[in-house]
Amino acid sequence: MTGKPRVVNTLLEAFSEGRNDPEFFCHFFLGRTLHEGQARFMRGSHAKVNALATANRWGKTTLLTGEHAHAGVYKSGAEFRYTDEEGRLNLDAFTSLKYETVHTAGEWEQASFVWEDALKLILENPRFAALVAAQPRSKPPYITGINGWKWMFRTLGSNASNIDGKSIYLLSIDEAGWIDNLDEMMRNVLRVRTADVRGRIIIVGTFKPGISRDFYKICVRASAYTGSAISFAHQTADDGDAPAGMQYTLSTAIDAYLKEYGIDLTEYRDALQRGLDSR
């Protein structure tokens, strides 16, 4: 007995379990343990548009890398293209399916964090590396999977011009709080690029005072759709992982931003109360 059949069986069982359990997938194939907020978001991010507003140091890069890796390995969302009416897999259809995911941000320096994290995962995790066919250093960079998946990394460009013309199963937008014409790009380009393949969009960022109007509007829509409120936790980045405020929108540290402008939240609250008392 060499023990090899047992190893193969374990890998096949892990591969099967990982499809419906992204938290297990990240642990087994990526070597990462998600915190509760990350795990909950991955389990629930199946809407056409999913918004996540976080505090700093929450772990957005880890989440986005996990989302793309999981979607690409299983070609999730495209099951209707490679299974029959009874749910049976057509392996030829699965491997030949052109399946593209794109990670973007307003600037390349912002988008590159996920690209660099993906390379780190491939280097450090043989189980994930075995599912990757190539990761050339060409510009703009991309990663291909052995199953025909292509994971691209881009900046949005002027009015999302760098994304236009592609059919995208998963589109992620990082640092969305800095993008001032996000709503227009969503309506004119981004939703169109995912709609024809029934894909999904994940929009991630931190609210920036006076800048994040479009991102905030998207989060408000998510709040209305889920029935959960957007909350602002009085918590700084040094306090660790911020608690999840809702399935698609997380609480953020508004007091830290006010202090950047010389405003103490307690003093602001007291001044507001004095104004109410004097009415």
C-alpha positions as CSV (number, residue, x, y, z in Angstrom):
1,M,0.0,0.0,0.0
2,T,1.5,3.3,-1.1
3,G,-1.2,5.5,0.4
4,K,-1.6,7.4,-2.8
5,P,-5.3,6.6,-3.4
6,R,-6.1,7.9,0.1
7,V,-4.4,11.2,-0.7
8,V,-6.2,11.6,-4.0
9,N,-9.5,10.8,-2.3
10,T,-8.9,13.4,0.3
11,L,-8.1,16.0,-2.3
12,L,-11.3,15.2,-4.3
13,E,-13.4,15.4,-1.1
14,A,-11.8,18.7,-0.3
15,F,-12.4,20.0,-3.8
16,S,-16.0,19.0,-3.6
17,E,-16.6,20.5,-0.2
18,G,-14.9,23.8,-1.2
19,R,-17.5,24.5,-3.9
20,N,-20.3,25.3,-1.4
21,D,-18.0,26.3,1.5
22,P,-15.8,29.2,0.5
23,E,-14.4,29.4,4.1
24,F,-13.2,25.8,3.9
25,F,-11.8,26.5,0.4
26,C,-9.7,29.4,1.6
27,H,-8.4,27.4,4.5
28,F,-7.6,24.2,2.5
29,F,-6.4,25.6,-0.8
30,L,-5.2,29.1,0.1
31,G,-3.8,28.4,3.5
32,R,-5.9,31.3,5.1
33,T,-8.4,31.5,7.9
34,L,-11.1,34.1,7.3
35,H,-12.5,36.1,10.1
36,E,-16.2,36.0,10.6
37,G,-16.9,39.2,8.6
38,Q,-14.9,37.9,5.6
39,A,-16.5,34.4,5.8
40,R,-20.1,35.9,6.0
41,F,-19.5,38.2,3.1
42,M,-18.2,35.3,0.9
43,R,-21.1,33.1,1.8
44,G,-23.6,35.9,0.9
45,S,-22.1,37.8,-2.0
46,H,-24.3,36.2,-4.7
47,A,-26.3,39.3,-5.8
48,K,-25.7,41.0,-9.1
49,V,-24.1,43.9,-7.2
50,N,-22.5,43.4,-3.8
51,A,-21.1,46.3,-1.7
52,L,-18.8,46.2,1.2
53,A,-17.7,49.3,3.2
54,T,-15.1,48.6,5.8
55,A,-12.7,50.2,8.2
56,N,-9.0,50.2,7.4
57,R,-7.1,47.0,8.0
58,W,-10.2,44.9,7.8
59,G,-8.7,42.5,5.2
60,K,-10.2,43.6,1.9
61,T,-7.3,42.2,-0.1
62,T,-7.6,38.8,1.5
63,L,-11.3,38.8,0.8
64,L,-11.0,39.8,-2.9
65,T,-8.2,37.3,-3.6
66,G,-10.4,34.6,-2.0
67,E,-13.5,35.6,-4.0
68,H,-11.6,35.4,-7.4
69,A,-9.8,32.2,-6.6
70,H,-13.0,30.5,-5.5
71,A,-15.0,31.8,-8.5
72,G,-12.3,30.9,-11.0
73,V,-11.5,27.4,-9.7
74,Y,-15.2,26.3,-9.8
75,K,-16.4,28.7,-12.6
76,S,-19.2,29.6,-10.3
77,G,-22.2,31.4,-11.8
78,A,-21.7,29.6,-15.1
79,E,-23.1,26.2,-14.1
80,F,-25.9,26.6,-16.7
81,R,-23.3,26.4,-19.4
82,Y,-21.6,23.1,-18.3
83,T,-24.4,21.1,-16.6
84,D,-27.5,19.5,-18.0
85,E,-31.1,19.9,-16.7
86,E,-30.5,17.2,-14.1
87,G,-27.3,19.0,-12.8
88,R,-24.8,16.5,-14.3
89,L,-21.4,17.9,-15.2
90,N,-20.2,18.0,-18.8
91,L,-16.4,18.1,-18.3
92,D,-15.6,19.1,-21.9
93,A,-18.0,22.0,-21.6
94,F,-16.5,23.0,-18.2
95,T,-12.9,23.1,-19.4
96,S,-13.6,24.7,-22.7
97,L,-15.8,27.5,-21.3
98,K,-14.2,30.9,-21.5
99,Y,-14.4,32.2,-18.0
100,E,-12.9,35.6,-17.2
101,T,-12.8,37.5,-13.9
102,V,-11.4,41.0,-13.5
103,H,-10.0,42.9,-10.5
104,T,-9.9,46.6,-10.8
105,A,-9.4,49.9,-9.0
106,G,-9.2,53.5,-10.0
107,E,-5.3,53.4,-10.0
108,W,-2.8,50.6,-10.7
109,E,-1.2,51.1,-7.3
110,Q,-4.5,50.2,-5.7
111,A,-5.3,47.3,-8.0
112,S,-1.8,45.8,-7.6
113,F,-2.3,44.8,-4.0
114,V,-4.6,41.9,-5.0
115,W,-2.2,41.0,-7.9
116,E,0.7,40.8,-5.5
117,D,-1.3,38.8,-3.0
118,A,-2.3,36.3,-5.7
119,L,1.3,35.7,-6.6
120,K,2.1,35.2,-2.9
121,L,-0.6,32.6,-2.6
122,I,0.6,30.7,-5.7
123,L,4.2,30.7,-4.3
124,E,3.3,29.6,-0.8
125,N,0.4,27.1,-1.4
126,P,1.1,24.1,-3.5
127,R,-2.6,23.1,-3.5
128,F,-3.6,26.3,-5.1
129,A,-0.5,26.4,-7.4
130,A,-1.5,23.1,-8.8
131,L,-4.7,24.7,-10.1
132,V,-2.8,27.5,-11.9
133,A,-1.5,27.2,-15.4
134,A,0.5,30.4,-15.8
135,Q,1.1,33.8,-14.1
136,P,3.1,35.8,-16.7
137,R,4.7,39.1,-15.7
138,S,3.4,40.8,-18.8
139,K,1.5,44.1,-18.5
140,P,-1.4,44.2,-17.8
141,P,-0.9,41.1,-15.7
142,Y,-3.2,38.1,-15.5
143,I,-3.3,34.5,-14.1
144,T,-4.7,31.5,-15.9
145,G,-6.1,28.3,-14.4
146,I,-5.8,24.8,-15.7
147,N,-9.5,24.7,-16.2
148,G,-9.6,27.6,-18.7
149,W,-10.2,30.5,-16.2
150,K,-8.4,33.8,-16.8
151,W,-8.0,36.3,-13.9
152,M,-7.1,39.8,-15.1
153,F,-5.9,42.9,-13.2
154,R,-6.8,46.3,-14.6
155,T,-7.4,49.9,-13.8
156,L,-10.8,51.1,-14.7
157,G,-9.5,53.7,-17.1
158,S,-11.5,56.7,-18.4
159,N,-15.2,55.9,-17.9
160,A,-14.4,52.2,-17.4
161,S,-12.8,52.0,-20.9
162,N,-10.4,49.3,-19.8
163,I,-13.2,46.9,-19.0
164,D,-15.5,47.6,-21.9
165,G,-15.9,44.9,-24.5
166,K,-15.4,42.0,-22.1
167,S,-17.8,39.5,-20.7
168,I,-17.0,39.2,-17.0
169,Y,-18.3,36.6,-14.5
170,L,-16.8,38.3,-11.5
171,L,-15.8,42.0,-11.5
172,S,-14.3,43.4,-8.3
173,I,-13.7,47.1,-7.7
174,D,-11.3,48.0,-4.9
175,E,-10.9,51.4,-3.2
176,A,-14.3,52.4,-4.5
177,G,-14.5,55.3,-2.1
178,W,-12.0,57.2,-4.3
179,I,-14.0,56.9,-7.5
180,D,-16.2,59.9,-8.0
181,N,-18.0,58.8,-11.2
182,L,-18.7,55.2,-10.1
183,D,-22.4,55.4,-10.5
184,E,-22.2,56.5,-14.1
185,M,-19.7,53.8,-14.9
186,M,-22.0,51.2,-13.3
187,R,-24.9,52.3,-15.4
188,N,-23.2,52.7,-18.7
189,V,-20.5,50.0,-18.7
190,L,-19.9,47.8,-15.7
191,R,-23.3,46.2,-15.2
192,V,-23.5,45.6,-19.0
193,R,-20.2,43.7,-18.9
194,T,-21.5,41.2,-16.3
195,A,-25.1,41.0,-17.4
196,D,-24.7,39.0,-20.6
197,V,-23.0,36.1,-18.6
198,R,-25.1,36.5,-15.4
199,G,-22.0,37.6,-13.6
200,R,-21.7,39.6,-10.4
201,I,-19.9,42.7,-9.2
202,I,-18.2,43.2,-5.8
203,I,-17.5,46.8,-4.8
204,V,-15.2,47.3,-1.8
205,G,-13.9,50.4,-0.1
206,T,-13.7,52.8,2.8
207,F,-15.9,55.9,2.9
208,K,-13.9,59.1,2.2
209,P,-15.6,62.4,3.4
210,G,-16.7,64.5,0.5
211,I,-15.6,62.0,-2.1
212,S,-17.4,58.7,-1.7
213,R,-20.9,59.9,-2.9
214,D,-21.4,57.3,-5.5
215,F,-20.0,54.5,-3.4
216,Y,-22.3,55.5,-0.5
217,K,-25.3,55.5,-2.8
218,I,-24.6,52.0,-3.9
219,C,-24.2,50.9,-0.2
220,V,-27.6,52.6,0.6
221,R,-29.2,50.6,-2.2
222,A,-27.7,47.4,-0.8
223,S,-29.0,48.4,2.7
224,A,-32.5,48.9,1.3
225,Y,-32.4,45.6,-0.6
226,T,-31.3,43.6,2.4
227,G,-33.3,45.5,5.0
228,S,-30.2,46.1,7.1
229,A,-28.9,49.5,8.3
230,I,-25.6,51.1,7.6
231,S,-23.9,51.7,10.9
232,F,-20.9,53.8,11.8
233,A,-18.8,52.2,14.6
234,H,-16.7,54.4,16.8
235,Q,-13.8,52.1,16.2
236,T,-10.3,52.8,14.8
237,A,-8.1,50.6,12.7
238,D,-6.0,49.8,15.8
239,D,-9.1,48.2,17.4
240,G,-8.8,45.2,15.1
241,D,-11.4,43.7,12.9
242,A,-14.5,45.9,12.8
243,P,-17.8,44.0,13.4
244,A,-20.1,43.3,10.5
245,G,-22.9,45.8,10.3
246,M,-24.8,44.0,7.6
247,Q,-24.4,41.3,5.0
248,Y,-23.2,43.7,2.3
249,T,-22.2,46.8,4.2
250,L,-19.8,46.9,7.1
251,S,-19.4,49.6,9.7
252,T,-16.6,52.1,9.3
253,A,-14.6,54.3,11.7
254,I,-16.1,57.7,11.1
255,D,-14.5,59.2,14.2
256,A,-11.0,58.6,12.7
257,Y,-12.0,60.7,9.7
258,L,-13.4,63.5,11.8
259,K,-10.2,63.7,13.8
260,E,-8.3,64.3,10.5
261,Y,-10.3,67.5,10.2
262,G,-9.7,68.4,13.9
263,I,-13.1,67.4,15.0
264,D,-13.6,65.2,18.1
265,L,-16.7,63.0,17.8
266,T,-17.6,63.4,21.5
267,E,-17.4,67.2,21.3
268,Y,-19.5,67.1,18.1
269,R,-22.1,65.1,19.8
270,D,-22.2,67.4,22.9
271,A,-22.5,70.5,20.7
272,L,-25.3,68.8,18.8
273,Q,-27.1,68.0,22.0
274,R,-26.7,71.6,23.3
275,G,-28.3,72.8,20.1
276,L,-31.3,70.4,20.6
277,D,-31.6,71.5,24.3
278,S,-31.8,75.1,23.3
279,R,-34.7,74.7,21.0
